[in-house]
Amino acid sequence: MSENHQLFGLKDLRAKLSERGYKMTPQRKEILKIFVEHPKIHHMSAEDVYDFLRKNDSEIGLATVYRALDLLSELGILVQVDFGDGCARYELNTADPNVHHHHHLICLKCKRVIEFEEDFLDYLEYTIEKQSGFQIVNHEVKFFGYCKDCRADD
């Protein structure tokens, strides 16, 4: 997600936790801080977060990281993304709720994930809503294929 979508700081995230009856524990704060302070690193797994913590001499265990990520994604503070490889990844939910999230291009060969911000589905959503009466609040699109680097190698 591009930096200009960054809407939340740690104070805002503390408020989001509090309004749902949860406290900003030192562990949650340390985990969220990784996402806030590294906005250019996208799609972090629990192991990626754990590696950041270990580099900073944190004593937070991997099981705590998993529990915190699950809770933070359940509360909508983080977004969990699945690229079909069996590994859950997370990113800070910094998008305006009225704006769609970016989409993902996933290379089947090198497993690289490329973010794609254009949204061509507005007309389709409008048509679906008009015909079915179903109110769409968001969508997620993943394209699977081969990146230009992998295609050049063939």
Protein Blocks (a to p, Z undefined) as FASTA:
>chain_A
ZZklpmbdfklmmmmmmmnopacdfklmmmmmmmmmmmmbghiafklmmmmmmmnopabd
fklmmmmmmmmmmnomaccddehnopacddddfbcfkbccddddddfklopacddfbdck
lmmmmmmmmmnopacfbdcdddddddfklmmmZZ
